[in-house]
Amino acid sequence: MRYRQRLFGAVLTSLLAGTACSPPPLPPAELHTDAAPNAARSAAKGPYLYVAGEALSEYAVGSSKPLRTAKPAHQVTALALDRFGNLFVREIYGSLAGEIQVFNAFDLRLKRTIKNPPLLASAMVTDADGYLYVASDVGVWVYPPGGDRAADRLRPQWGIEALEFDAFSNLYAGAGSRVGIFAPTYVAGHLKFERAVKKGIHFLDTLALAPSGDLFAANCYSCIYSSPPHPDSVTVYAQGGSTPLLHVRDGISGPQALAIDAGTELYVANEPSPSGSSTPGWISVYASGSVRPARRITNHVDGPVALALDPAQKLYVANARSSSVSVYGPGGAKFLYRITKGIRGAAAMLIGSP
């Protein structure tokens, strides 16, 4: 569950129309130190698994032993990786404050710190030019490569919970009752609001995009209500569409994370009422186009908060309660191994090749 719900309670979201004014053209990424060639890149083979909470650890995919571990300054809530070898680590301390530490993704050396990022940032993504997009309660803040101050702010709505780029560099920003979609422009790092998907979205907690471009949005009524008026669900939309194709409800309660594999199977991490329930949670797996789960994964699932897939389509589940990552074969049918070394309070996870 997002830290907004874990630490601060439920916040009902609403929308703001329009976008920020167009900024002047920004310098290309290659002029910034973050985009400079990295000597370690030539020796890197990747991809790598990154797991963060109270510790930040890097693993070769397929290994349970960390290559290296770093100590973030504070509790980690989100991770992002760019193609220049920078790992962005969003941290929080106190009631609202936080910072973003930028690590070398290959040796976990701390490079710099972005002070005073937007409050309650629950998601981060990067684009092909190295710009960092940080979700917040007041829009999406855009940081240029190497920059410590936001150069732009996208304002589709309040309370943004999730961010994803599609294959065409369109940014999907999910919040509450809608997903705002921003299209690229001729200016690097500047996007324009294009449209919004509203029908079928209620109390959005997270979203994911399939390789085909289909949109999956998780609706979590139980994250807001102690007695939810409607069941939690995942709503599915065709690429470019605004009308739901499917409403998936069976097998979903307290959706925390989504993943879609190359065969378009859907994985949903569930943890019902995480603040007061003893239920460890489960992963529901759906065949493409199905509204009923093909299987439910419970073995070695304990408070799932993040999902990831490696190039071989193995499934990784980050467990907050047991500070571990459970790894399963393609389709999630077979448990393979568990990672515990180097993990303290798993809260964020990603697999990528810088």
Buried (B, 14 or more C-beta within 10 A) or exposed (E): BBBBBBBEEEEEBEBEEEBBEEBEEBBBBEEBEBBBEBEEBEEBEBBBBBBBBBBBBBBBBEEBEBBEBBEBEBBBBBBBBBBBBBBBBBBBEEEEEBBBBBBBBBBBEBBBBBEEBBBBBBBBBBBEBBBBBBBBBBBBBBBBBBBBEBBBBBBBBBBBBBBBBBEEEBBBBBBBBBBBBBEBEEBBBBBEBEEBBEEBBBBBBBBBBBEEBBBBBBBBBBBBEEEBEEEBBBBBBBBBBBEBEBEBBEBBBBBBBBBBBEEBBBBBBBBBBBEEEEEBBBBBBBBBEBBEBBBBBEEBBBBBBBBBBBEEBBBBBBBBBBBBBBBBEBBBEEBBEBBBEBBBBBBBBBBBBB
